Amino acid sequence: MVVHAAAGGRTGIGYTYGSAAVAALIRDELRDVLAGTDVLDVAARWAAMTGALRNAGRPGIGAMAVSAVDIALWDLKSRIMGVPLVVALDAFRQAVPVYGSGGFTSYTDRQLADQLSEWAGRGIGRVKMKVARDPAADRARVIAARRAVGDGVELMVDANGGYRRKQALGWARWFADMGVTWLEEPVSSDDLDGLRLLRDAGPPGVDITAGEYGCTLPYFRRMLEAGAVDCLQADVTRCGGITGFLRVGALCDAHGLDLSAHCAPQAALHACAAVWHLRHLEYFHDHVRVERMLFDGVREPTSGGSLEPDRSQPGLGLRLKEADAAPHLVA
């Protein structure tokens, strides 16, 4: 879902991944709130949008709508200023570490090994695969993944909430023996007690992570206060855009925990460069494919396994491929 925001002869773009209902919500609830206002005051626009959705519903598609518009407003502001977004945000990182993410359970072991080893061969020192859909197959899959990338690459797994608590604890111990360092959503991200159990009782060296479904700051605050994760996740296209993402980063700073950006690497890159306790950014196979298909200016990983914001272009540095996008227009 792509948003255009125009002012001062410039146009900013933002996007999220969701239902076409997001577009209707922006048109019906947010467009009039923004029309004629000062685009340079993005924080005020974020607050106005958040207030406008009080009765319509702020989580879910409401948060996705705010996120897409907020990203577009930040892109527009920095274009009007004539600077890359990373400069407008006063970011301090020159590069953002990434990890290759995919490893879907629908893959054969050969497809899994090829994908993960391709990322490792490009210098990306961290790769993630899906588990828990068919636990009976996972031992062979994880062994195949480890063999494919070798011992020098960090192996991460994502269970998408597919385990029960004690089942997850048993798997965590086996994953540790395989050198897995990241266990994402071993149980439902709504099960804060279960996440805390796994964080406290799980093997050393296996971080418990969650947070990708967070839409509002109280969601992330509750997760942090519950001691549920070793590393928090947030998605810039769901958590209130760049404005919301930076506020989640501040919560992590206050708790002394790292933040990892979930998906949408081109939308999140500049904001990640402005986060103090940032661990990495997810270079997610499907979103990488879509971003390359729809945008010019997409950044590719360096040989050191990071993304570097384009400091030669204003804003996000992205341009929508209008002709390529046109066949997919639904709203």
Phi and psi in degrees as GROMACS dihedral restraints (atoms count N, CA, C in turn):
[ dihedral_restraints ]
;  ai    aj    ak    al  type     phi  dphi    fc
    3     4     5     6     1  -104.3    20    10
    4     5     6     7     1   134.5    20    10
    6     7     8     9     1  -113.6    20    10
    7     8     9    10     1   137.3    20    10
    9    10    11    12     1  -111.9    20    10
   10    11    12    13     1   132.4    20    10
   12    13    14    15     1  -124.7    20    10
   13    14    15    16     1   125.9    20    10
   15    16    17    18     1  -121.6    20    10
   16    17    18    19     1   140.6    20    10
   18    19    20    21     1  -170.1    20    10
   19    20    21    22     1   149.3    20    10
   21    22    23    24     1    57.4    20    10
   22    23    24    25     1    30.3    20    10
   24    25    26    27     1    75.9    20    10
   25    26    27    28     1     9.6    20    10
   27    28    29    30     1  -121.8    20    10
   28    29    30    31     1   157.4    20    10
   30    31    32    33     1  -131.7    20    10
   31    32    33    34     1   130.1    20    10
   33    34    35    36     1  -105.2    20    10
   34    35    36    37     1   152.6    20    10
   36    37    38    39     1  -125.0    20    10
   37    38    39    40     1   146.7    20    10
   39    40    41    42     1  -143.7    20    10
   40    41    42    43     1   166.3    20    10
   42    43    44    45     1  -157.7    20    10
   43    44    45    46     1   162.2    20    10
   45    46    47    48     1  -145.0    20    10
   46    47    48    49     1   172.4    20    10
   48    49    50    51     1  -113.8    20    10
   49    50    51    52     1   113.4    20    10
   51    52    53    54     1  -175.5    20    10
   52    53    54    55     1  -169.4    20    10
   54    55    56    57     1   -70.9    20    10
   55    56    57    58     1   155.9    20    10
   57    58    59    60     1   -61.3    20    10
   58    59    60    61     1   -15.9    20    10
   60    61    62    63     1   -61.0    20    10
   61    62    63    64     1   -24.3    20    10
   63    64    65    66     1   -60.0    20    10
   64    65    66    67     1   -42.0    20    10
   66    67    68    69     1   -63.8    20    10
   67    68    69    70     1   -41.8    20    10
   69    70    71    72     1   -62.9    20    10
   70    71    72    73     1   -39.8    20    10
   72    73    74    75     1   -64.8    20    10
   73    74    75    76     1   -40.3    20    10
   75    76    77    78     1   -63.0    20    10
   76    77    78    79     1   -46.2    20    10
   78    79    80    81     1   -63.6    20    10
   79    80    81    82     1   -43.4    20    10
   81    82    83    84     1   -82.8    20    10
   82    83    84    85     1   -32.4    20    10
   84    85    86    87     1  -114.8    20    10
   85    86    87    88     1   -25.5    20    10
   87    88    89    90     1  -111.8    20    10
   88    89    90    91     1   -29.5    20    10
   90    91    92    93     1   -59.8    20    10
   91    92    93    94     1   -46.6    20    10
   93    94    95    96     1   -69.7    20    10
   94    95    96    97     1   -25.7    20    10
   96    97    98    99     1   -67.4    20    10
   97    98    99   100     1   -28.2    20    10
   99   100   101   102     1   -96.9    20    10
  100   101   102   103     1   -28.5    20    10
  102   103   104   105     1   -57.9    20    10
  103   104   105   106     1   128.4    20    10
  105   106   107   108     1    80.0    20    10
  106   107   108   109     1     6.0    20    10
  108   109   110   111     1   -94.8    20    10
  109   110   111   112     1   171.8    20    10
  111   112   113   114     1   -80.2    20    10
  112   113   114   115     1   110.6    20    10
  114   115   116   117     1   -70.1    20    10
  115   116   117   118     1   -20.1    20    10
  117   118   119   120     1   -73.3    20    10
  118   119   120   121     1   -15.4    20    10
  120   121   122   123     1  -102.0    20    10
  121   122   123   124     1    71.8    20    10
  123   124   125   126     1   -66.2    20    10
  124   125   126   127     1   -36.7    20    10
  126   127   128   129     1   -60.8    20    10
  127   128   129   130     1   -38.0    20    10
  129   130   131   132     1   -68.2    20    10
  130   131   132   133     1   -36.4    20    10
  132   133   134   135     1   -67.3    20    10
  133   134   135   136     1   -38.9    20    10
  135   136   137   138     1   -61.5    20    10
  136   137   138   139     1   -44.2    20    10
  138   139   140   141     1   -65.3    20    10
  139   140   141   142     1   -39.7    20    10
  141   142   143   144     1   -66.0    20    10
  142   143   144   145     1   -41.5    20    10
  144   145   146   147     1   -64.6    20    10
  145   146   147   148     1   -43.2    20    10
  147   148   149   150     1   -60.5    20    10
  148   149   150   151     1   -42.3    20    10
  150   151   152   153     1   -66.1    20    10
  151   152   153   154     1   -35.7    20    10
  153   154   155   156     1   -66.7    20    10
  154   155   156   157     1   -22.3    20    10
  156   157   158   159     1   -97.2    20    10
  157   158   159   160     1    11.0    20    10
  159   160   161   162     1   -55.1    20    10
  160   161   162   163     1   -44.9    20    10
  162   163   164   165     1   -91.3    20    10
  163   164   165   166     1   -27.7    20    10
  165   166   167   168     1   -75.0    20    10
  166   167   168   169     1   -26.3    20    10
  168   169   170   171     1   114.6    20    10
  169   170   171   172     1   116.5    20    10
  171   172   173   174     1   -86.4    20    10
  172   173   174   175     1   -39.7    20    10
  174   175   176   177     1   -69.9    20    10
  175   176   177   178     1   173.9    20    10
  177   178   179   180     1    68.0    20    10
  178   179   180   181     1  -131.0    20    10
  180   181   182   183     1   -66.5    20    10
  181   182   183   184     1   -23.7    20    10
  183   184   185   186     1   -63.4    20    10
  184   185   186   187     1   -46.2    20    10
  186   187   188   189     1   -66.2    20    10
  187   188   189   190     1   -37.7    20    10
  189   190   191   192     1   -63.2    20    10
  190   191   192   193     1   -40.3    20    10
  192   193   194   195     1   -62.6    20    10
  193   194   195   196     1   -49.0    20    10
  195   196   197   198     1   -60.4    20    10
  196   197   198   199     1   -40.8    20    10
  198   199   200   201     1   -61.2    20    10
  199   200   201   202     1   -49.6    20    10
  201   202   203   204     1   -62.3    20    10
  202   203   204   205     1   -43.5    20    10
  204   205   206   207     1   -67.3    20    10
  205   206   207   208     1   -42.5    20    10
  207   208   209   210     1   -60.7    20    10
  208   209   210   211     1   -42.5    20    10
  210   211   212   213     1   -60.9    20    10
  211   212   213   214     1   -43.1    20    10
  213   214   215   216     1   -63.3    20    10
  214   215   216   217     1   -39.3    20    10
  216   217   218   219     1   -67.3    20    10
  217   218   219   220     1   -40.0    20    10
  219   220   221   222     1   -65.9    20    10
  220   221   222   223     1   -39.5    20    10
  222   223   224   225     1   -62.9    20    10
  223   224   225   226     1   -44.3    20    10
  225   226   227   228     1   -63.8    20    10
  226   227   228   229     1   -46.2    20    10
  228   229   230   231     1   -56.9    20    10
  229   230   231   232     1   -47.4    20    10
  231   232   233   234     1   -70.1    20    10
  232   233   234   235     1   -29.9    20    10
  234   235   236   237     1   -67.7    20    10
  235   236   237   238     1   -40.9    20    10
  237   238   239   240     1   -63.6    20    10
  238   239   240   241     1   -38.2    20    10
  240   241   242   243     1   -72.6    20    10
  241   242   243   244     1   -17.5    20    10
  243   244   245   246     1    75.2    20    10
  244   245   246   247     1    29.5    20    10
  246   247   248   249     1  -132.2    20    10
  247   248   249   250     1   156.0    20    10
  249   250   251   252     1   -64.1    20    10
  250   251   252   253     1   152.6    20    10
  252   253   254   255     1   -58.2    20    10
  253   254   255   256     1   -35.8    20    10
  255   256   257   258     1   -59.8    20    10
  256   257   258   259     1   -29.3    20    10
  258   259   260   261     1   -78.6    20    10
  259   260   261   262     1   -43.5    20    10
  261   262   263   264     1   -59.9    20    10
  262   263   264   265     1   -30.9    20    10
  264   265   266   267     1   -85.2    20    10
  265   266   267   268     1    -3.1    20    10
  267   268   269   270     1    55.9    20    10
  268   269   270   271     1    42.7    20    10
  270   271   272   273     1   -72.8    20    10
  271   272   273   274     1   155.3    20    10
  273   274   275   276     1  -117.7    20    10
  274   275   276   277     1    -5.2    20    10
  276   277   278   279     1   -93.7    20    10
  277   278   279   280     1   135.8    20    10
  279   280   281   282     1   -83.3    20    10
  280   281   282   283     1   -26.0    20    10
  282   283   284   285     1  -147.3    20    10
  283   284   285   286     1   154.9    20    10
  285   286   287   288     1  -121.4    20    10
  286   287   288   289     1   120.8    20    10
  288   289   290   291     1   -62.5    20    10
  289   290   291   292     1   142.8    20    10
  291   292   293   294     1  -125.3    20    10
  292   293   294   295     1   161.8    20    10
  294   295   296   297     1  -129.5    20    10
  295   296   297   298     1   141.0    20    10
  297   298   299   300     1   -72.8    20    10
  298   299   300   301     1   130.8    20    10
  300   301   302   303     1  -132.1    20    10
  301   302   303   304     1   128.2    20    10
  303   304   305   306     1   178.5    20    10
  304   305   306   307     1  -108.0    20    10
  306   307   308   309     1    53.7    20    10
  307   308   309   310     1    44.8    20    10
  309   310   311   312     1   -65.3    20    10
  310   311   312   313     1   151.2    20    10
  312   313   314   315     1   -68.9    20    10
  313   314   315   316     1   -14.9    20    10
  315   316   317   318     1   -79.2    20    10
  316   317   318   319     1   -11.2    20    10
  318   319   320   321     1   -74.4    20    10
  319   320   321   322     1   149.5    20    10
  321   322   323   324     1   -73.1    20    10
  322   323   324   325     1   164.5    20    10
  324   325   326   327     1   -58.9    20    10
  325   326   327   328     1   -34.2    20    10
  327   328   329   330     1   -67.2    20    10
  328   329   330   331     1   -44.4    20    10
  330   331   332   333     1   -63.2    20    10
  331   332   333   334     1   -41.5    20    10
  333   334   335   336     1   -59.5    20    10
  334   335   336   337     1   -50.9    20    10
  336   337   338   339     1   -61.9    20    10
  337   338   339   340     1   -40.5    20    10
  339   340   341   342     1   -65.1    20    10
  340   341   342   343     1   -43.4    20    10
  342   343   344   345     1   -65.5    20    10
  343   344   345   346     1   -48.5    20    10
  345   346   347   348     1   -66.5    20    10
  346   347   348   349     1   -39.6    20    10
  348   349   350   351     1   -70.8    20    10
  349   350   351   352     1   -28.8    20    10
  351   352   353   354     1   -64.3    20    10
  352   353   354   355     1   -44.0    20    10
  354   355   356   357     1   -63.1    20    10
  355   356   357   358     1   -45.7    20    10
  357   358   359   360     1   -60.3    20    10
  358   359   360   361     1   -38.9    20    10
  360   361   362   363     1   -67.0    20    10
  361   362   363   364     1   -21.2    20    10
  363   364   365   366     1   -88.9    20    10
  364   365   366   367     1     4.8    20    10
  366   367   368   369     1    93.3    20    10
  367   368   369   370     1     4.7    20    10
  369   370   371   372     1   -81.3    20    10
  370   371   372   373     1   113.6    20    10
  372   373   374   375     1   -87.3    20    10
  373   374   375   376     1     9.8    20    10
  375   376   377   378     1  -141.3    20    10
  376   377   378   379     1   134.6    20    10
  378   379   380   381     1  -138.6    20    10
  379   380   381   382     1   148.5    20    10
  381   382   383   384     1  -129.3    20    10
  382   383   384   385     1   141.9    20    10
  384   385   386   387     1  -129.4    20    10
  385   386   387   388     1   159.5    20    10
  387   388   389   390     1   -87.7    20    10
  388   389   390   391     1   145.4    20    10
  390   391   392   393     1  -140.1    20    10
  391   392   393   394     1   174.1    20    10
  393   394   395   396     1    89.0    20    10
  394   395   396   397     1   -12.9    20    10
  396   397   398   399     1   -68.1    20    10
  397   398   399   400     1   -40.4    20    10
  399   400   401   402     1  -135.9    20    10
  400   401   402   403     1    82.3    20    10
  402   403   404   405     1   -54.9    20    10
  403   404   405   406     1   -29.7    20    10
  405   406   407   408     1   -63.2    20    10
  406   407   408   409     1   -24.8    20    10
  408   409   410   411     1   -96.0    20    10
  409   410   411   412     1    -8.8    20    10
  411   412   413   414     1   -72.2    20    10
  412   413   414   415     1   -31.6    20    10
  414   415   416   417     1   -61.0    20    10
  415   416   417   418     1   -47.2    20    10
  417   418   419   420     1   -65.5    20    10
  418   419   420   421     1   -36.7    20    10
  420   421   422   423     1   -66.8    20    10
  421   422   423   424     1   -44.9    20    10
  423   424   425   426     1   -66.5    20    10
  424   425   426   427     1   -40.0    20    10
  426   427   428   429     1   -61.7    20    10
  427   428   429   430     1   -42.0    20    10
  429   430   431   432     1   -63.5    20    10
  430   431   432   433     1   -39.6    20    10
  432   433   434   435     1   -65.8    20    10
  433   434   435   436     1   -43.6    20    10
  435   436   437   438     1   -63.7    20    10
  436   437   438   439     1   -43.2    20    10
  438   439   440   441     1   -62.4    20    10
  439   440   441   442     1   -37.0    20    10
  441   442   443   444     1   -69.1    20    10
  442   443   444   445     1   -37.3    20    10
  444   445   446   447     1   -99.4    20    10
  445   446   447   448     1   -15.7    20    10
  447   448   449   450     1    81.9    20    10
  448   449   450   451     1   177.3    20    10
  450   451   452   453     1   -79.8    20    10
  451   452   453   454     1   -15.7    20    10
  453   454   455   456     1   -86.6    20    10
  454   455   456   457     1    -0.8    20    10
  456   457   458   459     1  -110.8    20    10
  457   458   459   460     1   134.0    20    10
  459   460   461   462     1   -70.9    20    10
  460   461   462   463     1   126.0    20    10
  462   463   464   465     1  -104.7    20    10
  463   464   465   466     1   128.4    20    10
  465   466   467   468     1  -123.1    20    10
  466   467   468   469     1   148.7    20    10
  468   469   470   471     1  -130.9    20    10
  469   470   471   472     1   149.9    20    10
  471   472   473   474     1  -128.2    20    10
  472   473   474   475     1   116.1    20    10
  474   475   476   477     1   -92.9    20    10
  475   476   477   478     1    -7.4    20    10
  477   478   479   480     1    50.0    20    10
  478   479   480   481     1    38.4    20    10
  480   481   482   483     1    70.8    20    10
  481   482   483   484     1    22.9    20    10
  483   484   485   486     1   -84.7    20    10
  484   485   486   487     1    -6.6    20    10
  486   487   488   489     1  -106.6    20    10
  487   488   489   490     1   158.2    20    10
  489   490   491   492     1   -83.0    20    10
  490   491   492   493     1   165.7    20    10
  492   493   494   495     1   -57.5    20    10
  493   494   495   496     1   -56.5    20    10
  495   496   497   498     1   -70.9    20    10
  496   497   498   499     1   -31.9    20    10
  498   499   500   501     1   -61.3    20    10
  499   500   501   502     1   -43.6    20    10
  501   502   503   504     1   -63.8    20    10
  502   503   504   505     1   -37.0    20    10
  504   505   506   507     1   -64.7    20    10
  505   506   507   508     1   -41.5    20    10
  507   508   509   510     1   -63.5    20    10
  508   509   510   511     1   -42.6    20    10
  510   511   512   513     1   -66.0    20    10
  511   512   513   514     1   -37.5    20    10
  513   514   515   516     1   -58.1    20    10
  514   515   516   517     1   -40.7    20    10
  516   517   518   519     1   -67.2    20    10
  517   518   519   520     1   -38.9    20    10
  519   520   521   522     1   -69.3    20    10
  520   521   522   523     1   -41.0    20    10
  522   523   524   525     1   -58.8    20    10
  523   524   525   526     1   -39.1    20    10
  525   526   527   528     1   -60.4    20    10
  526   527   528   529     1   -39.3    20    10
  528   529   530   531     1   -64.0    20    10
  529   530   531   532     1   -24.9    20    10
  531   532   533   534     1   -91.7    20    10
  532   533   534   535     1     5.0    20    10
  534   535   536   537     1    78.9    20    10
  535   536   537   538     1    15.8    20    10
  537   538   539   540     1   -71.0    20    10
  538   539   540   541     1   135.2    20    10
  540   541   542   543     1  -113.9    20    10
  541   542   543   544     1    -4.7    20    10
  543   544   545   546     1  -143.4    20    10
  544   545   546   547     1   120.2    20    10
  546   547   548   549     1  -121.0    20    10
  547   548   549   550     1   103.5    20    10
  549   550   551   552     1   -93.4    20    10
  550   551   552   553     1   131.2    20    10
  552   553   554   555     1    43.7    20    10
  553   554   555   556     1    59.3    20    10
  555   556   557   558     1   -62.1    20    10
  556   557   558   559     1   -33.4    20    10
  558   559   560   561     1  -125.5    20    10
  559   560   561   562     1   176.9    20    10
  561   562   563   564     1   -53.6    20    10
  562   563   564   565     1   140.7    20    10
  564   565   566   567     1   -67.7    20    10
  565   566   567   568     1   -12.4    20    10
  567   568   569   570     1   -83.2    20    10
  568   569   570   571     1   -13.1    20    10
  570   571   572   573     1   -91.0    20    10
  571   572   573   574     1    78.3    20    10
  573   574   575   576     1   -66.6    20    10
  574   575   576   577     1   -35.2    20    10
  576   577   578   579     1   -65.1    20    10
  577   578   579   580     1   -40.2    20    10
  579   580   581   582     1   -66.2    20    10
  580   581   582   583     1   -41.3    20    10
  582   583   584   585     1   -62.5    20    10
  583   584   585   586     1   -41.5    20    10
  585   586   587   588     1   -64.9    20    10
  586   587   588   589     1   -40.3    20    10
  588   589   590   591     1   -57.2    20    10
  589   590   591   592     1   -46.5    20    10
  591   592   593   594     1   -69.3    20    10
  592   593   594   595     1   -35.8    20    10
  594   595   596   597     1   -65.6    20    10
  595   596   597   598     1   -40.6    20    10
  597   598   599   600     1   -79.4    20    10
  598   599   600   601     1   -39.5    20    10
  600   601   602   603     1   -99.1    20    10
  601   602   603   604     1   -10.1    20    10
  603   604   605   606     1   -72.9    20    10
  604   605   606   607     1   167.8    20    10
  606   607   608   609     1   -69.4    20    10
  607   608   609   610     1   147.9    20    10
  609   610   611   612     1   -59.8    20    10
  610   611   612   613     1   145.4    20    10
  612   613   614   615     1    90.7    20    10
  613   614   615   616     1    -7.8    20    10
  615   616   617   618     1  -110.4    20    10
  616   617   618   619     1   104.7    20    10
  618   619   620   621     1   -78.0    20    10
  619   620   621   622     1   136.3    20    10
  621   622   623   624     1   -93.6    20    10
  622   623   624   625     1   129.4    20    10
  624   625   626   627     1  -135.5    20    10
  625   626   627   628     1   152.5    20    10
  627   628   629   630     1  -171.6    20    10
  628   629   630   631     1   174.3    20    10
  630   631   632   633     1   128.8    20    10
  631   632   633   634     1    -5.9    20    10
  633   634   635   636     1   -63.1    20    10
  634   635   636   637     1   -22.5    20    10
  636   637   638   639     1   -91.8    20    10
  637   638   639   640     1     4.3    20    10
  639   640   641   642     1   -67.0    20    10
  640   641   642   643     1   134.2    20    10
  642   643   644   645     1  -115.6    20    10
  643   644   645   646     1   -27.1    20    10
  645   646   647   648     1  -131.3    20    10
  646   647   648   649     1   157.6    20    10
  648   649   650   651     1   -59.4    20    10
  649   650   651   652     1   -39.7    20    10
  651   652   653   654     1   -58.2    20    10
  652   653   654   655     1   -32.5    20    10
  654   655   656   657     1   -58.4    20    10
  655   656   657   658     1   -49.3    20    10
  657   658   659   660     1   -69.8    20    10
  658   659   660   661     1   -36.0    20    10
  660   661   662   663     1   -62.6    20    10
  661   662   663   664     1   -44.1    20    10
  663   664   665   666     1   -62.4    20    10
  664   665   666   667     1   -41.3    20    10
  666   667   668   669     1   -64.5    20    10
  667   668   669   670     1   -41.1    20    10
  669   670   671   672     1   -70.4    20    10
  670   671   672   673     1   -43.9    20    10
  672   673   674   675     1   -67.0    20    10
  673   674   675   676     1   -26.8    20    10
  675   676   677   678     1   -77.1    20    10
  676   677   678   679     1    -7.4    20    10
  678   679   680   681     1    62.9    20    10
  679   680   681   682     1    34.7    20    10
  681   682   683   684     1   -83.2    20    10
  682   683   684   685     1   -19.0    20    10
  684   685   686   687     1  -136.8    20    10
  685   686   687   688     1   154.0    20    10
  687   688   689   690     1   -88.5    20    10
  688   689   690   691     1   -27.5    20    10
  690   691   692   693     1  -143.1    20    10
  691   692   693   694     1   128.1    20    10
  693   694   695   696     1   -87.8    20    10
  694   695   696   697     1   145.7    20    10
  696   697   698   699     1  -112.5    20    10
  697   698   699   700     1   148.7    20    10
  699   700   701   702     1  -149.3    20    10
  700   701   702   703     1   147.0    20    10
  702   703   704   705     1  -112.6    20    10
  703   704   705   706     1   119.0    20    10
  705   706   707   708     1   -62.3    20    10
  706   707   708   709     1   -23.6    20    10
  708   709   710   711     1   -88.2    20    10
  709   710   711   712     1     1.9    20    10
  711   712   713   714     1  -126.3    20    10
  712   713   714   715     1   -28.9    20    10
  714   715   716   717     1   -94.0    20    10
  715   716   717   718     1    16.9    20    10
  717   718   719   720     1   104.4    20    10
  718   719   720   721     1    20.4    20    10
  720   721   722   723     1    74.9    20    10
  721   722   723   724     1  -158.4    20    10
  723   724   725   726     1   -66.3    20    10
  724   725   726   727     1   -39.9    20    10
  726   727   728   729     1   -60.0    20    10
  727   728   729   730     1   -47.4    20    10
  729   730   731   732     1   -66.7    20    10
  730   731   732   733     1   -41.0    20    10
  732   733   734   735     1   -60.7    20    10
  733   734   735   736     1   -43.3    20    10
  735   736   737   738     1   -65.5    20    10
  736   737   738   739     1   -32.2    20    10
  738   739   740   741     1   -71.9    20    10
  739   740   741   742     1   -35.6    20    10
  741   742   743   744     1   -63.5    20    10
  742   743   744   745     1   -39.9    20    10
  744   745   746   747     1   -58.7    20    10
  745   746   747   748     1   -38.9    20    10
  747   748   749   750     1   -66.2    20    10
  748   749   750   751     1   -36.4    20    10
  750   751   752   753     1   -61.3    20    10
  751   752   753   754     1   -42.2    20    10
  753   754   755   756     1   -63.8    20    10
  754   755   756   757     1   -41.1    20    10
  756   757   758   759     1   -56.4    20    10
  757   758   759   760     1   -44.0    20    10
  759   760   761   762     1   -67.2    20    10
  760   761   762   763     1   -28.5    20    10
  762   763   764   765     1   -97.0    20    10
  763   764   765   766     1    -2.6    20    10
  765   766   767   768     1    67.9    20    10
  766   767   768   769     1    30.0    20    10
  768   769   770   771     1  -119.3    20    10
  769   770   771   772     1   154.7    20    10
  771   772   773   774     1   -78.7    20    10
  772   773   774   775     1   155.5    20    10
  774   775   776   777     1  -115.9    20    10
  775   776   777   778     1   134.8    20    10
  777   778   779   780     1  -118.8    20    10
  778   779   780   781     1   131.6    20    10
  780   781   782   783     1   -83.1    20    10
  781   782   783   784     1   130.4    20    10
  783   784   785   786     1   -92.6    20    10
  784   785   786   787     1   117.4    20    10
  786   787   788   789     1    59.4    20    10
  787   788   789   790     1  -170.1    20    10
  789   790   791   792     1    43.0    20    10
  790   791   792   793     1    57.5    20    10
  792   793   794   795     1   -60.1    20    10
  793   794   795   796     1   -35.3    20    10
  795   796   797   798     1   -73.8    20    10
  796   797   798   799     1   -30.8    20    10
  798   799   800   801     1   -74.8    20    10
  799   800   801   802     1   -31.5    20    10
  801   802   803   804     1   -92.6    20    10
  802   803   804   805     1   -17.4    20    10
  804   805   806   807     1   -53.7    20    10
  805   806   807   808     1   -53.6    20    10
  807   808   809   810     1   -65.1    20    10
  808   809   810   811     1   -39.5    20    10
  810   811   812   813     1   -65.3    20    10
  811   812   813   814     1   -38.7    20    10
  813   814   815   816     1   -59.4    20    10
  814   815   816   817     1   -35.5    20    10
  816   817   818   819     1   -66.3    20    10
  817   818   819   820     1   -14.0    20    10
  819   820   821   822     1  -102.5    20    10
  820   821   822   823     1     3.7    20    10
  822   823   824   825     1   -96.8    20    10
  823   824   825   826     1   129.4    20    10
  825   826   827   828     1   -67.3    20    10
  826   827   828   829     1   -62.9    20    10
  828   829   830   831     1   -89.5    20    10
  829   830   831   832     1    58.2    20    10
  831   832   833   834     1   -91.2    20    10
  832   833   834   835     1   134.6    20    10
  834   835   836   837     1   -95.8    20    10
  835   836   837   838     1   -53.6    20    10
  837   838   839   840     1  -169.8    20    10
  838   839   840   841     1   178.4    20    10
  840   841   842   843     1  -124.7    20    10
  841   842   843   844     1   135.0    20    10
  843   844   845   846     1   -78.4    20    10
  844   845   846   847     1   119.4    20    10
  846   847   848   849     1   -95.1    20    10
  847   848   849   850     1    80.7    20    10
  849   850   851   852     1   -85.1    20    10
  850   851   852   853     1   127.9    20    10
  852   853   854   855     1   -50.1    20    10
  853   854   855   856     1   -52.2    20    10
  855   856   857   858     1   -66.0    20    10
  856   857   858   859     1   -41.7    20    10
  858   859   860   861     1   -71.3    20    10
  859   860   861   862     1   -34.9    20    10
  861   862   863   864     1   -60.1    20    10
  862   863   864   865     1   -43.5    20    10
  864   865   866   867     1   -62.0    20    10
  865   866   867   868     1   -46.2    20    10
  867   868   869   870     1   -67.7    20    10
  868   869   870   871     1   -41.9    20    10
  870   871   872   873     1   -64.8    20    10
  871   872   873   874     1   -39.9    20    10
  873   874   875   876     1   -65.2    20    10
  874   875   876   877     1   -35.5    20    10
  876   877   878   879     1   -70.7    20    10
  877   878   879   880     1   -36.0    20    10
  879   880   881   882     1  -104.6    20    10
  880   881   882   883     1   -16.0    20    10
  882   883   884   885     1  -128.2    20    10
  883   884   885   886     1   141.2    20    10
  885   886   887   888     1   -88.3    20    10
  886   887   888   889     1   154.1    20    10
  888   889   890   891     1    90.7    20    10
  889   890   891   892     1     9.3    20    10
  891   892   893   894     1   -65.4    20    10
  892   893   894   895     1   134.8    20    10
  894   895   896   897     1   -89.2    20    10
  895   896   897   898     1   141.3    20    10
  897   898   899   900     1  -108.5    20    10
  898   899   900   901     1   150.9    20    10
  900   901   902   903     1   -61.7    20    10
  901   902   903   904     1   144.9    20    10
  903   904   905   906     1   -78.9    20    10
  904   905   906   907     1   171.6    20    10
  906   907   908   909     1   -65.3    20    10
  907   908   909   910     1   -16.5    20    10
  909   910   911   912     1   -91.7    20    10
  910   911   912   913     1     5.6    20    10
  912   913   914   915     1    79.7    20    10
  913   914   915   916     1    39.4    20    10
  915   916   917   918     1  -141.7    20    10
  916   917   918   919     1   164.5    20    10
  918   919   920   921     1  -108.8    20    10
  919   920   921   922     1   138.9    20    10
  921   922   923   924     1  -115.8    20    10
  922   923   924   925     1   123.8    20    10
  924   925   926   927     1   -57.4    20    10
  925   926   927   928     1   144.3    20    10
  927   928   929   930     1   -79.0    20    10
  928   929   930   931     1   108.5    20    10
  930   931   932   933     1   -88.8    20    10
  931   932   933   934     1     3.5    20    10
  933   934   935   936     1   -96.1    20    10
  934   935   936   937     1    -7.8    20    10
  936   937   938   939     1  -122.0    20    10
  937   938   939   940     1   146.3    20    10
  939   940   941   942     1   -73.0    20    10
  940   941   942   943     1   157.9    20    10
  942   943   944   945     1    65.3    20    10
  943   944   945   946     1  -146.3    20    10
  945   946   947   948     1   -70.6    20    10
  946   947   948   949     1   -17.6    20    10
  948   949   950   951     1    79.7    20    10
  949   950   951   952     1    12.4    20    10
  951   952   953   954     1  -104.3    20    10
  952   953   954   955     1   147.8    20    10
  954   955   956   957     1  -133.4    20    10
  955   956   957   958     1   127.6    20    10
  957   958   959   960     1   -69.2    20    10
  958   959   960   961     1   131.5    20    10
  960   961   962   963     1   -80.8    20    10
  961   962   963   964     1    90.3    20    10
  963   964   965   966     1   -55.8    20    10
  964   965   966   967     1   -46.3    20    10
  966   967   968   969     1   -66.0    20    10
  967   968   969   970     1   -38.7    20    10
  969   970   971   972     1   -72.5    20    10
  970   971   972   973     1   -30.8    20    10
  972   973   974   975     1   -79.8    20    10
  973   974   975   976     1   -26.7    20    10
  975   976   977   978     1   -54.1    20    10
  976   977   978   979     1   -41.4    20    10
  978   979   980   981     1   -63.1    20    10
  979   980   981   982     1   -17.2    20    10
  981   982   983   984     1  -100.2    20    10
  982   983   984   985     1     6.1    20    10
  984   985   986   987     1   -67.2    20    10
  985   986   987   988     1   126.4    20    10
  987   988   989   990     1  -125.6    20    10
  988   989   990   991     1   -16.3    20    10
